[in-house]
Amino acid sequence: MLPFSPFLERAVELAAEWHDGTYRKGRWRPALFALPDDDTVQVPMMAHLVTVALTVLRAGFDDETVAAALLHDSVEDANRAGERLREEVIAQAMGPHVLTLVRALTEPKEDAEGRKLPWQVRKETYVAQLRAAPAEAAAISLADKVHNLWTTNESLTAGIDPFRSSPERRGLSAGPEQQRWYHQAVLDATRRHDDPRLLPLQAALEAELARFERLTGLAGIE
């Protein structure tokens, strides 16, 4: 018997191949090494995906849920060529259940005419999908939002404004009030499940949301 899961190895491989050459919006830690020609050290998208997958694994979810966590951004986010992964590729490589979870976690980017949808519309659609999704999708969403909000909070603590674009980073697409609404809406959407494995993830998001409110001056403001 192999000491690792070929199924999860396939998910890691597919995620790494698809997101190769794509990066997070910024970084808050100082780089520990330098690149030649003064290139900026960036955080690969794979770092976020692995963190989300490990969080779901530690919460006690199965391999299919962990695989979906690794692939949760693959349909929504374009690769470095500007393409989005086709759903049938996920279904063929990982099976229909993984695809079902990824679909539940994919927000629409454009309308039927190909025009980019406003941030609020995209997030409202995502939250509506999440309300109807299984507990496994809720776990991935919570892990995703905990990590995203934690990195935002760490940036704020380090004196970096995550809402402002600079040569080193792309600013977040929405301001503090909208970010608070969105993370609270995700948290509320997951509460319909009585799966005890979700409770630590919900508590973690609550804690990061409270920290975000303190750091942005939103604490006590409705």
C-alpha positions in Angstrom: 0.0 0.0 0.0 1.4 3.4 -0.9 2.1 5.8 2.0 0.3 8.6 0.1 -2.9 9.1 -1.8 -2.6 9.0 -5.6 -6.0 10.7 -5.7 -4.7 13.7 -3.8 -1.4 13.7 -5.6 -3.4 14.1 -8.8 -5.3 17.0 -7.3 -2.1 18.6 -6.2 -0.6 18.1 -9.6 -3.6 19.5 -11.5 -3.8 22.6 -9.2 -0.1 23.3 -9.4 -0.1 22.9 -13.2 -3.1 25.1 -13.7 -2.0 27.9 -11.3 1.6 27.8 -12.3 2.9 31.4 -12.8 0.0 33.0 -10.9 0.4 34.8 -7.6 -1.5 36.2 -4.6 -2.3 39.9 -4.7 0.6 40.8 -2.3 2.7 39.7 0.6 3.1 41.0 4.1 6.2 39.0 5.2 9.6 40.3 4.1 11.2 38.1 1.5 13.8 35.7 2.9 15.8 35.5 -0.3 16.5 37.6 -3.4 15.9 36.9 -7.0 18.3 37.8 -9.8 17.7 40.9 -11.9 15.8 42.5 -8.9 12.7 40.5 -9.6 10.1 40.7 -6.8 9.5 37.6 -4.7 5.8 36.8 -5.0 3.6 34.4 -3.2 2.4 31.6 -5.6 -1.3 30.9 -5.6 -0.4 27.3 -4.7 0.5 28.5 -1.2 -3.1 29.6 -0.6 -4.6 26.5 -2.1 -2.4 24.2 0.0 -3.2 26.2 3.2 -6.9 25.9 2.5 -6.6 22.1 1.7 -4.6 21.5 4.9 -7.1 23.4 7.0 -10.0 21.2 5.6 -7.9 18.1 6.2 -7.2 19.1 9.8 -10.9 19.7 10.3 -11.5 16.0 9.5 -12.9 16.0 6.0 -12.3 13.3 3.4 -10.0 13.2 0.4 -12.6 14.4 -2.1 -13.2 17.5 0.0 -9.4 18.1 0.3 -9.1 17.7 -3.5 -11.9 20.2 -4.1 -10.1 22.6 -1.7 -7.0 22.4 -3.8 -9.1 23.1 -7.0 -11.6 25.6 -5.5 -10.2 28.5 -7.5 -9.4 26.7 -10.8 -12.6 27.4 -12.6 -13.1 30.9 -11.2 -9.5 32.3 -11.6 -7.8 32.4 -15.0 -4.4 30.9 -15.5 -1.4 32.9 -16.7 -2.7 32.5 -20.3 -6.0 34.1 -19.3 -8.0 30.8 -19.6 -10.2 29.2 -17.1 -10.2 25.4 -16.4 -13.0 23.6 -18.1 -15.4 21.7 -15.7 -15.1 18.5 -17.7 -11.4 18.4 -16.9 -12.1 18.3 -13.2 -14.8 15.7 -13.6 -12.6 13.5 -15.7 -9.6 13.8 -13.4 -11.2 13.9 -10.0 -14.8 12.7 -10.4 -18.3 14.3 -10.3 -18.4 15.0 -6.5 -15.3 17.1 -6.5 -16.7 19.1 -9.5 -20.0 19.6 -7.6 -18.1 21.1 -4.7 -15.9 23.3 -7.0 -19.0 24.6 -8.8 -20.6 25.6 -5.4 -17.5 27.7 -4.7 -17.2 29.4 -8.1 -18.6 32.9 -8.4 -19.7 34.2 -11.8 -17.3 36.7 -13.3 -19.3 37.8 -16.3 -23.0 38.1 -17.4 -24.5 36.4 -20.4 -23.1 39.0 -22.8 -19.5 38.6 -21.4 -19.5 41.9 -19.4 -17.8 41.8 -16.1 -20.2 41.6 -13.2 -20.0 44.1 -10.3 -18.3 42.9 -7.1 -21.5 43.0 -5.0 -23.4 40.9 -7.6 -20.7 38.3 -7.7 -20.5 38.0 -4.0 -24.2 37.8 -3.5 -24.4 35.0 -6.0 -21.6 33.2 -4.3 -23.3 33.5 -0.9 -26.6 32.2 -2.4 -24.8 29.2 -3.9 -23.2 28.5 -0.5 -26.5 28.5 1.3 -27.6 25.6 -0.9 -24.3 23.7 -0.9 -23.3 20.7 1.2 -21.3 20.9 4.4 -18.1 20.0 2.6 -18.4 23.1 0.4 -19.1 25.2 3.5 -15.9 23.8 5.1 -13.8 24.8 2.1 -15.4 28.3 1.9 -14.7 28.9 5.6 -11.1 27.7 5.3 -10.7 30.0 2.3 -12.1 33.0 4.0 -10.2 32.4 7.2 -6.9 32.4 5.3 -7.8 35.4 3.1 -8.9 37.5 6.0 -6.0 36.4 8.2 -3.5 37.5 5.5 -5.4 40.8 5.2 -5.2 41.3 9.0 -1.5 40.4 9.0 -0.9 43.1 6.3 -2.8 45.7 8.3 -0.8 44.7 11.4 2.4 45.1 9.5 1.4 48.6 8.4 0.6 47.6 4.8 -2.7 48.9 3.3 -4.3 45.9 1.5 -6.9 48.2 -0.1 -4.4 50.3 -2.0 -2.5 49.2 -5.1 1.2 49.7 -5.5 4.0 48.3 -7.6 4.4 45.5 -5.1 0.8 44.5 -4.7 -2.7 44.7 -6.1 -5.3 46.2 -3.8 -8.4 44.3 -2.7 -11.4 44.8 -5.0 -13.7 46.1 -2.3 -13.3 48.3 0.8 -13.4 47.5 4.5 -17.2 47.8 4.9 -17.9 45.5 1.9 -15.3 43.0 3.0 -16.9 42.9 6.5 -20.4 42.3 4.9 -19.1 39.5 2.7 -17.2 37.6 5.3 -20.2 37.8 7.7 -22.5 36.7 5.0 -20.3 33.6 4.3 -20.3 32.8 8.0 -24.0 33.1 8.3 -24.6 31.0 5.2 -22.7 28.1 6.7 -24.7 28.1 10.0 -27.5 26.0 8.5 -25.3 22.9 8.8 -25.1 21.0 12.1 -21.8 19.3 11.2 -19.6 19.7 14.3 -16.5 19.8 12.1 -17.5 23.3 10.9 -17.6 24.8 14.4 -13.8 25.4 14.7 -13.7 26.9 11.2 -16.7 29.2 12.0 -15.0 30.2 15.3 -11.8 31.0 13.5 -13.6 33.2 10.9 -15.5 35.0 13.7 -12.2 35.7 15.4 -10.5 37.1 12.3 -13.6 39.1 11.4 -13.5 40.7 14.9 -9.8 41.4 14.5 -10.5 42.9 11.0 -13.1 45.3 12.5 -10.6 46.4 15.2 -7.8 47.0 12.7 -10.0 48.9 10.3 -11.8 51.0 12.9 -15.1 49.3 12.1 -15.6 47.8 15.6 -18.9 49.0 17.1 -20.0 50.6 13.7 -23.1 49.1 12.1 
